[in-house]
Amino acid sequence: MLGSISTSAEATSRIEDIARKTTVQINSNANPGGSGVIIKKEGKTYTVLTANHVVCENLGTIKIRCRTDLTYTIRTHDGREYPVKKHQSMQVNVQDPDLAIVTFESEENYQIAPVGNSDSVKIQSDVLVAGFPSIFNRVGKQRTFTITNGKVVTFIPDSDRGYGLIYNATTFIGNSGGPVFDIDGRVIGIHGLADTDDGGDQQETGSPQQKTGFNAGIPINIFLSLSNLNLPSPPVPVTPTNPTNPNNNATVYAIAYNDRGVNRYQSGDKQGAINDFTAAINVNPNFAKSYYNRAAIRNELGDKQGAISDFTQFLTFHPYNALAYYNRGILHHELGNKQGAINDFTQVIKLNPGNIRAYYNRGASRSDLGDKQGAISDFTKVIEINPNFAEAYNNRGLARRDSGDKQGAITDFTQSINLNPRDPIAYNNRGIARDELGDKPGAISDFTQAVTINPNFAQAYNNRGLARHNLGDKPGAITDFTQAIKIIPNFAQAYNNRGLSRSDLGDKPGAISDFTQAIKIIPNFAQAYNNRGLALHSLGDKQGAVSDFTQAIKINPNFAQAYNNRGLSRSDLGDKEGAISDFKNAAVLFNRNAR
């Protein structure tokens, strides 16, 4: 926003529209229910932010343990109801921030709530709290959407469960987990606590008590510091406080185009929104907010390069805007410009040293560029800020494994699993590290756990097949490779691996068929040509073998084993001179690789 405004009927109406379409009702069979807010969409999966106690009935332990016999549903503004697919708590112990994200899936196109900056909120700032309170004995699905206004009255630093944003907006049972909006229509907090006249406090999903009138939410920046979600940046209208020159037609028209663009975006007309933001820029090339808004929508439409261009233009007007650098960094990373991404994330960190997502994403970009130590440093910083960030342990483990520290990698993967026992990727990664250290049974155990959690995890089946193959269980390996191929029919490596197991069991024709399929999928698969050459050689087709070894060498001129194998086939064919030449080349390459 270019400026702050006081509460007005027009502003409240606009925020109410955003709140009504993004606030959801959360129900279970255990309490009157709570609320939440949609903050992200990826494909048909929506992410909802709420209070953890709304979706987790704790069993009364210091370390949060949720009842497993309860089911939760999400009810959207159109009355449709969806089961909760995934629950990720950010509250490990009872004193941790009372936050969680849950997901649901839908083919419908629901609006995403824009996320603001709670650090910019001041005492006496206007806020609006949205949710589904249990008033007039209406509970569960009977609850209706409500929005109340109030003002921020104080902040409590280092507060219990994160509830440091205090306001006087009226709330009741059922409001817990609902969004707190600023006057710009952005989420600045998650409601969940009410002060009571007995000196205690009350999470608003239990039994009612007399309240003092003060309520509490968790500042949104606490969530942003704990989460690795890359949230979209939906456009927002621009409403200047006091236009210094009401006759400045360029500015007036730019604001009008910008606000119409926002309305079009919210109604689903993204291309129309881009046209309006472009019109705003045409009448006033210095209208920075329209560059930002156009960038956000271009990104949603897949025009990432156009979005980068717009963020870059926006930054010429606002060179200290950390969010614009962050968004541009994400786009650079996705387009393969890892160094550009690193530069942007570094700028974010300079502007906001506590931005956990910037460290996390810079670590990912550094790792992709081969700077494993730099990546380890960044992931370590993330863990220092948030010791419960499971993905940071997982990614640091990957960087450690790539650096040769297999045992350190296993330690990190284990910690990631401790924090998120249902993450199949962490089990798969630990299995790979165990396999590389020679612990084949331990690796098989991890791969088995990965496919138990995710039965469609083709890579884990392939990895377990390799471990079984190396332990001598060729039939078990073939079963795993076959399952991987069933899940991903174009899985060339699985065809190649199954071919090796079939070959070892004496099924040379079956092996040749698999190697041939791998080559069809990846025509430059040198290892598959070499393996097919070996199978052809064993069946007596020496000339076919020479042809395959030659193709493997053409793809990889440093393939020592292929030179050696071709030498053997040439020798059997009587081409002693060609065989000697191949053996010499193989010896040179073997010696070079041994250094």
Secondary structure, 3 states (H helix, E strand, C coil): CCCCCCCCHHHHHHHHHHHHHHEEEEEECCCCCEEEEEEEEECCEEEEEECHHHHCCECCCCECCECCCCCEEEECCCCCEEECCEEEECCCECCCCCCEEEEEECCCCCCCCCECCHHHCCCCCEEEEEECCCCCCCCHHHCCCEEEEEEEEEECCCCHHHCCEEECCCCCCCCCCCEEEECCCCEEEEEEEEEECCCCEEECCCCCCCEEEEEEEEEHHHHHHHCCCCCCCCCCCCCCCCCCCCCCHHHHHHHHHHHHHHHHHHCCCHHHHHHHHHHHHHHCCCCHHHHHHHHHHHHHCCCHHHHHHHHHHHHHHCCCCHHHHHHHHHHHHHCCCHHHHHHHHHHHHHHCCCCHHHHHHHHHHHHHCCCHHHHHHHHHHHHHHCCCCHHHHHHHHHHHHHCCCHHHHHHHHHHHHHHCCCCHHHHHHHHHHHHHCCCHHHHHHHHHHHHHHCCCCHHHHHHHHHHHHHCCCHHHHHHHHHHHHHHCCCCHHHHHHHHHHHHHCCCHHHHHHHHHHHHHHCCCCHHHHHHHHHHHHHCCCHHHHHHHHHHHHHHCCCCHHHHHHHHHHHHHCCCHHHHHHHHHHHHHHHHHHHC
